[in-house]
Amino acid sequence: MGDIARVNLFVWSAGTACVLGK
């Protein structure tokens, strides 16, 4: 569960940063 949560958080953070970047 730890790895999946970590990857999910990383992807969510990257997506948010991309949206905020625009």
N, C-alpha and C positions, 0 to 999 in steps of 0.2 A: 504494500500500500504506500510505503514511503517513496519508492522510486516513481510510481505513477503520479502521486501528488506533486512530487518535485518537478517532474517533466510538465505536468499540466500547468503548474504555476509559472514555469519558465515560458511556456508557449503563450499563456494569457498575458504575462508581463510584456513579452515581445510584441504581441498584437496591440496592446494598449499603447506602448511606446510608439509603434508605427502610426497609429491613429492620431496620437497627440502630435507626432512629428509633422503630420499634414495639417 
